[in-house]
Amino acid sequence: MKIRHALAAALLAGVAGAHAHKASDAYLAVQADGADVGARIDIALRDLDRDLDLDADADDRLSWREVRTRWADIAALARADIRLSADGQACAAAPATEDDAPALAEHSDGRYAVLRMHWHCAAPVQRLAIDYRLFARTDPTHRGIARIARTGAATPVPQLAVLSPGAGWHRFELPPLAAPAASEPGGIAPAPVARVEAAAAAVAVTVTEADNAAPSSFAGFVREGIHHILIGYDHILFLLSLLLPAVWIRSRAVDPRTGIAHTRWMPSTDLRGALGSVLKVVTAFTVAHSITLALAVFDIVQPPSRWVESVIAASVVLAALNNIRPVISEARWKLTFVFGLVHGFGFAAALKDAGLAQGALAAPLVGFNIGVEVGQLCIVALVLPLAWALRGTRTYRGAFAGGSLAIATVASLWLVQRAFDLSLIAG
């Protein structure tokens, strides 16, 4: 136990870094074994501190003592907000064991409390449902990334799912067992009588899952891709920097007063050309994002998190400055592709932190990238019509210059705080 505490104290040493790009996630590894279900749940300390005010001395540094003394509150929060049912009947929460002592883990975006929870269901689980409500009242951006597996399954590759707080019951059809258990002629060993009776007392209410179910696998990752873009301020500003000049063209003109020729942005008259340019930008970003996301998730390339976040901020700075003093104007999709390669490492950390086997990654990767494309198209659908309507006005010219400068300034602050592990602004 002393070794566990020493490791936890070491993890808590120092001030948490500025992991601005990472959304609020928790990680659930759920294992069904007959009528019993166990779960390891990793919850970010920053999220727990927000809800439970763990930092007792208000010094912006969580000590191991502060976390450990509030462990009962942490466990109670998880028990209250995570419910399970099997085949339509609620599963009964089981008491903690000696192996469930307080512990911490380090993920790509900081330190997490590690909780172990157990449930007993009325019968061996065939269809598992999770009602996930963690931080539903305090953080609408939070998501749970769950890995669902079954002991002795014929197909050992686990299912991966995104759990949205308060979205209803997330349902999972567990794979069949590889072979019947040999302990009983019928193939399934009976659970102890006392445990079955205890569970029966807790499942008096039947859970109706079909009427309130949330998409959990492929559709969940499509939704998560959309969510990832819409809450990623650096992604949005990068995309805006590329969309602002989409309704203009670079034109060479001669100043009648001085006779000096110069190149300047002029309103475009070719709507089809503007749409084609935007399509190239959006597609280049998605393709590049997909390539590096896959490379990172499959452990082919693993750049340091701080380096990735810093380069993402730098890409926003350069894209915005390219509007004010263009270096690349006619082929912005090439610039988008190069920097999109860096942006692709963002969500990979969440998939890897979920502890997925590589065989279960294909559907999440495809679904997520479809969601990214949809999210980008939503932004384009909002920005492009307005930009086209205003492209010839003095208002748009001022917004173009001022907006690009503002984006470059904000992204520069992000770059400094990410590169030097400071806390200057949100994002």
Secondary structure, DSSP 8 states (H G I E B T S, - for coil): -HHHHHHHHHHH-S------S---EEEEEEEEETTEEEEEEEEEHHHHHHHH---TT-SS---HHHHHHTHHHHHHHHHHHEEEEETTEE-EE----GGG--EEEEETTEEEEEEEEEEE-SS--SEEEEEE-TTTTT-TT-EEEEEEEETTBSS-S-EEEEE-TTS-EEEEE---BSS--SSSTTSS----HHHHHHHHHH--SB---TTSEE--SHHHHHHHHHHHHHH-HHHHHHHHHHHGGGGEEEEEEE-TTT--EEEEEEE---HHHHHHHHHHHHHHHHHHHHHHHHHHHTTS----HHHHHHHHHHHHHHHHHHHHS-S--S-HHHHHHHHHHHHTTTTHHHHHHTT--GGG-HHHHHHHHHHHHHHHHHHHHHHHHHHHHHTTSHHHHHHHHHHHHHHHHHHHHHHHHHHTT---S--
